[in-house]
């Protein structure tokens, strides 16, 4: 087997684990024509391709997603003293945001996955202004370190997200 391909696959697997182990991402939206970044807890349900966030209608990023559904999401490895900041593993996704309608099977499954990861969020599901939003990735940039970057889109991205 080509050693380069083996390293690439190992890097992709490690980056996919970031989505399972890191609970918070930076969400970039378009706010009044300007870029804006916020923090969101997220979950990628097992076997799924869309990341789920739970957001308040009062939040600026929620209104931004309603006005312009294209967003970016950045999930990054924990910084440490041994790794230069530029070499930190990270996944950047360009996605389409879609609010999940309540009282649907998709909403129920997303809610269960979200609460399994964030049980303390149960109280926010009782508040009328919170909504589940699915972020469906369209393209991704996977960076495993210096000189170890990969771009994915379409079915290769979907397969990688499904794990």
C-alpha positions as CSV (number, residue, x, y, z in Angstrom):
1,X,0.0,0.0,0.0
2,X,1.2,3.5,-0.8
3,X,2.4,5.0,2.5
4,X,1.1,8.5,1.5
5,X,-2.4,7.1,1.1
6,X,-2.2,5.3,4.5
7,X,-1.1,8.6,6.2
8,X,-3.9,10.5,4.4
9,X,-6.5,8.0,5.6
10,X,-5.2,8.0,9.2
11,X,-5.3,11.8,9.1
12,X,-8.9,11.8,7.8
13,X,-9.9,9.3,10.6
14,X,-8.3,11.5,13.2
15,X,-10.0,14.6,11.8
16,X,-13.4,12.8,11.8
17,X,-12.9,12.0,15.5
18,X,-12.7,15.8,16.1
19,X,-16.4,16.0,15.2
20,X,-17.1,13.3,17.9
21,X,-14.9,14.6,20.6
22,X,-15.1,18.4,20.3
23,X,-18.4,19.8,21.5
24,X,-18.1,23.4,20.3
25,X,-17.5,25.0,16.9
26,X,-17.0,28.5,15.5
27,X,-20.0,29.3,13.3
28,X,-19.6,31.9,10.7
29,X,-22.6,33.7,9.3
30,X,-23.3,36.7,7.1
31,X,-24.6,39.5,9.3
32,X,-25.8,42.6,7.4
33,X,-23.4,41.9,4.6
34,X,-20.4,41.4,7.0
35,X,-18.9,38.2,8.3
36,X,-19.7,37.3,11.9
37,X,-18.5,34.5,14.1
38,X,-20.1,32.9,17.1
39,X,-19.7,29.8,19.2
40,X,-22.2,26.9,19.0
41,X,-22.4,23.5,20.6
42,X,-23.0,20.9,18.0
43,X,-23.5,17.2,17.4
44,X,-23.1,15.0,14.4
45,X,-25.5,12.1,14.9
46,X,-24.1,8.7,14.2
47,X,-24.3,7.7,10.6
48,X,-25.6,11.1,9.6
49,X,-24.1,13.9,7.4
50,X,-25.7,17.0,8.9
51,X,-24.5,18.6,12.1
52,X,-27.2,19.7,14.6
53,X,-27.2,22.9,16.5
54,X,-29.8,24.3,19.0
55,X,-30.2,28.0,18.7
56,X,-32.3,30.8,20.1
57,X,-34.4,33.0,17.8
58,X,-33.0,35.9,19.9
59,X,-29.4,35.1,18.8
60,X,-27.9,37.1,15.9
61,X,-26.6,34.0,14.2
62,X,-30.1,32.5,14.1
63,X,-31.5,35.5,12.3
64,X,-28.4,35.5,10.0
65,X,-29.1,31.9,9.0
66,X,-32.7,32.6,8.3
67,X,-31.7,35.5,6.0
68,X,-28.7,33.7,4.4
69,X,-28.6,29.9,4.8
70,X,-24.9,29.5,3.7
71,X,-22.6,29.2,6.7
72,X,-19.2,28.0,7.7
73,X,-18.3,25.9,10.7
74,X,-14.8,25.4,12.2
75,X,-13.9,22.6,14.6
76,X,-10.4,22.7,15.9
77,X,-8.2,20.4,18.0
78,X,-7.3,21.6,21.5
79,X,-4.2,23.7,21.5
80,X,-1.2,22.3,23.3
81,X,2.4,23.4,24.0
82,X,3.9,20.9,21.6
83,X,1.9,21.9,18.5
84,X,2.4,25.2,16.7
85,X,-0.9,27.0,16.3
86,X,-0.7,26.8,12.5
87,X,-0.4,23.0,12.7
88,X,-3.5,22.4,14.8
89,X,-5.8,19.8,13.3
90,X,-9.0,21.4,12.1
91,X,-12.1,20.8,10.0
92,X,-13.7,23.7,8.2
93,X,-17.1,23.0,6.6
94,X,-19.2,25.1,4.3
95,X,-22.8,24.2,4.9
96,X,-26.5,25.0,4.2
97,X,-28.5,25.8,7.4
98,X,-32.1,24.4,7.6
99,X,-34.4,24.8,10.6
100,X,-36.0,21.5,11.5
101,X,-39.7,21.5,11.8
102,X,-41.1,20.5,15.2
103,X,-43.3,17.4,15.5
104,X,-41.4,15.5,12.7
105,X,-39.3,12.3,12.9
106,X,-36.2,14.3,11.9
107,X,-36.7,16.7,14.7
108,X,-37.2,14.0,17.3
109,X,-34.0,12.1,16.1
110,X,-32.0,15.4,16.1
111,X,-33.3,16.3,19.6
112,X,-32.4,12.9,21.0
113,X,-28.9,13.1,19.5
114,X,-28.4,16.6,20.8
115,X,-29.6,15.8,24.3
116,X,-27.5,12.6,24.4
117,X,-24.4,14.9,24.0
118,X,-25.7,17.9,26.0
119,X,-28.2,16.6,28.6
120,X,-28.0,20.0,30.4
121,X,-29.7,21.6,27.4
122,X,-33.0,19.9,28.1
123,X,-34.3,23.0,29.7
124,X,-33.8,25.0,26.5
125,X,-36.0,22.7,24.6
126,X,-38.9,23.9,26.8
127,X,-38.3,27.5,25.7
128,X,-40.4,28.7,22.7
129,X,-37.6,30.6,21.0
130,X,-35.1,27.7,20.6
131,X,-34.9,25.7,17.4
132,X,-32.9,22.9,16.1
133,X,-31.0,23.7,12.9
134,X,-29.3,21.1,10.6
135,X,-26.1,22.2,9.0
136,X,-25.7,20.2,5.8
137,X,-22.1,20.4,4.7
138,X,-21.5,21.0,1.0
139,X,-17.7,21.2,1.1
140,X,-15.0,20.7,3.6
141,X,-11.4,21.5,4.2
142,X,-9.5,19.0,6.4
143,X,-6.2,20.0,7.9
144,X,-4.2,17.4,9.8
145,X,-1.1,19.6,10.1
146,X,1.6,21.3,8.0
147,X,1.3,20.2,4.4
148,X,-1.5,17.7,5.3
149,X,-4.7,19.3,3.9
150,X,-7.5,17.7,2.0
151,X,-10.6,19.1,0.4
152,X,-13.8,17.1,0.1
153,X,-17.2,17.6,-1.5
154,X,-20.2,15.6,-2.7
155,X,-20.3,11.9,-1.9
156,X,-16.7,11.7,-0.6
157,X,-17.6,14.3,2.0
158,X,-20.8,12.6,2.9
159,X,-19.0,9.2,3.4
160,X,-16.4,10.8,5.5
161,X,-19.1,12.5,7.7
162,X,-21.0,9.2,8.1
163,X,-17.8,7.8,9.6
